[in-house]
């Protein structure tokens, strides 16, 4: 039983150390969100007008994010 408790504590500490080192679970900043949005536009929009509209939406979202101060 003691081994199980020690193992559980070690796993929990490892998990929190992983999150602290990698930044997993943190809210992405405006620049990361903008980059992800633009990548999505390039992958999904095949027609030029649709791609342009998607990119403009990304820029509006980025401007909005920056005004919020994230």
C-alpha angles and dihedrals in degrees: 000000000000090000091055092052092048090048092049092050091048091051092048092049091047091051094051091044089052092051092048094049099043100035091233114170095025120129109254118242126244094267093052091048091049092050092049091048092051091049089051090051092052092050100044108031112075099168119072097233092049092048091049092049090049092050091049089052088052091052092049091049090048092050090049091049092051091050089055088056101236 
